[in-house]
Amino acid sequence: MLELRPSCEHCDKPLPPESLEAKICSFECTFCAECVDTLFGNVCPNCGGGFVPRPIRPKRTWKGKDSLEFYPASTVKKYRPVNLEAYASFAKEIRNLRPEER
C-alpha cells in the first residue's frame, strides 16, 4: 500500500492525496513535479530510479474498502533537501540513461 507522503522531500511543497504534482520512484521517494523536472531530470536523488505520477487513491469508498476512508494518506513528512552539488556528481553518469536502462 502506497504511503501517499504529504510533501516533496526536497522543497517541502504540500502534496495532498489528490495532487497531480506528486511524482514517485519505485521506492516511493516523493517529489513535486517541479523538482523532478527542473532539478533532477527524472533521476531520483535517493536511488537513481526514474519517476512516475503518483496514483490517486479514491476519496470515498466505491467498492470494498479501497479508499482514503479506510487507507488514509501518511501525515509523516520525509523532508530531506537534496545537496545539489553532491546530486550533480551522483547523477552525472546515469542522467542520460533511460530509467529502464539504469
Helices and strands as residue ranges (DSSP letters): E 22-24, E 30-32, H 33-34, I 35-40, E 52-53, H 84-91, G 99-101
